[in-house]
Amino acid sequence: MADLIARLREDGIQKRVIQEGQGELPDFQDGTKATFHFRTLHSDDEGAILDDSRTRGKPMELIIGKKFKLPVWETIV
């Protein structure tokens, strides 16, 4: 997992894994549904919250390969 997070940082993405699973990372095929909570923070020292799925009361749902508005979401997942 550390290798993956290091590669994300090369693309300017900072990701913190709260609870890491066990086993191999999944190879998500097109059409796979991923459901997760997220928090987006400003990258300055204050780290102001820009968006938080928990405050909206429902997790994010992403269908892999469906051309989501922000392609970076598939990279992050």
N, C-alpha and C positions, 0 to 999 in steps of 0.2 A: 504494500500500500504506500509506503514511503516513496518508492520510485515514481508511482503514479502522481502523487501530490507534488513531487519535485518537477515533473513534466508540466503539470498545470501551472505552476508558478512561472515557468519559462514563458507561458502565454499570458501572463499577467493576472492569473486567477489564483486567489487564495482560498483554500478549502480546509475546513477543520472537521475531522471525523469524530463524532461524539461517541458512537458505539460501533466499533468495528466488528464485522461478522467473521466467521471462520470459513476456511476453504478457499478455493479459487475464485477470482473475480468472474462474474457472469459475462457471457458474450451476448449482449442484448441483440436480438434479431429485430428487424423492422416489424412493427406492429405490437411490440412488447409494451405493456403499460407499466409505468413507474409512478408510484404514489409516495410523496415525501413532503415533509415540512422543510422550510428554508427561512433564512434570515439574510438579507442583503445589507451590508454595512458600507458606509463611506470609507474610503481608504486613508483618510487623514488620521491624525493622532486621536481625535475625539471619537471616531468610529460611530457617527450618528447612524441610527437605523433608518434605512431607506424603504425597506419593505420587509414584512414578516407575515408568513402564511398563518401563523397561529393567531395573530390579532384579527385576521379575517375569519377565523373559525373553521377553516377547512384546508386540507393539504393540497399541494400542487399535484396535478395529474398530467403526465407527459406520455404521449405515444411516440415511441422511438421511430424515426423515419418519416414523420408526418410534417416535416418542414415547419417546426415551431417558429414563432416570430423572432425569437432570439436563439440562433443555432448553438450558442455557448451552453445552453441548458443540457443538450445531449452530451456535450463534452464533459460537463461537470458530473452528470449522473454516471 
